[in-house]
Amino acid sequence: MQRYVLTIYQPDGEPPGPEVLEPVMRDLDALGDEMRAAGAWLFSGGLRPPGEAAVLDPRGGGEVLTMDGPYTEGKEHIGGFTVIQAPDREAALAWGRKMAAASTLPIEVREFWG
């Protein structure tokens, strides 16, 4: 089995209100249960807002510079991820499609090496 990271991209700014977020979280919880039952789910987690990140840059002429995050400015950021195992890329993409439908957000599917 190969491992894949399903990365959730979410828009910057305040999260939506409970009327939007509660059904999304319910659908994601159901998908997590489905992944566990299928033996695909390994672990997942959400990330704090990018404004709370620190970027450590070794290109500071011999010292590692610490900067407030995010690393790049953008309209979206990584909000969380799920690591799964799947027999192949197509199976991982199928889980990614389900996650995109449940979260209503873009999902990047990438093989995890390590």
N, C-alpha and C positions, 0 to 999 in steps of 0.2 A: 504494500500500500504506500502510496505517496502522500505527502502532507502538503496542504495548500492553506494560504492565508486569504481569507475573505475580508477585505478592508472596506469599511464604511466611510464614504465621503459625505460630509454634511455641510450645509451652508454656514458661513460665519454669522454671528449675531445671537440674539436670544433664542432659546429653544421655543418651539410652538407651545401653545397652551394645552391644558389637559384634555380638552375636547379632541385635539389632534393626536397628542402624544400617547394617551392611554390606549386607544385601539392599536396603534403601532407597536407599543410594548407588549400588548397581549398577543399580537400576531408573531412577534419575534420570540416570545416565550414558547409559543406553540411550535414554532420552527425548531427551536433548541431542543424541545422534547422529541420531535421527530428525528432530528439528527442523532440524539443520544440513543433512541430506540434502534436506529439503523447502524449504530456503531461508528458513525462518521465524526461525531463531535469529539474534540480533544480538549480545547479550552477557549475561552473568549473573555473579553474585557472592554470596557469603555475607557476613554482618555479624558483627562481634564481639559479645559479650554486651552487653545494654543497660546493665549496671552500669559498663561502660567508656566510655559515651557522655558527652559534655558538651553541655549545653543553653545556648545563648546567647540571652538574653532582652533585647530592646531597651526594654522597658517599665520600666526602672529609673530614671526621672526624669533622663534626659540621659546616662546611661551604660549600657553593655551589660553586664548581669550574667552571670556564668558560674557555672553550677550543675552538679553531678554529675548524670549521667543516671540513669535514663531520664526523659523528659519527663513521662510519666504512669505511674502505678502500674497494673499489670494482671496478669492471669494468663497472658497471651500477649504476645509481642513479634515484631517483624519479624525473621526470621532470615536472609532473603536474597531475591533477586529475579532474574528473567530478563526481558530486554527482547526482544520478538519483533516481527516484522512479519507482518501478516495482511491479507487483502483486506477483511475486515469483522469486526464484533463476534462474530458467530456462529463464525467460524473461530478467533478468539482464545479464545472460551469453550471450544471443542473442545480446544485445546492446554491450557487451564487445567484441564479435567476430567482429561486425561491426567496432568498434573503432580500434581493432588490424589491420584489413584490411586497414582502412583509414590511420592510423599512420605508418604502417609497423613496429610497435614496440610491445613488449610484454605488455599485459594489465592484471593486477590483479583485480579480481572482489571479493569484500568483503562486507558483510552486514554492514551497518553503524548503530551503536547504539547511540542514543542520542536524 
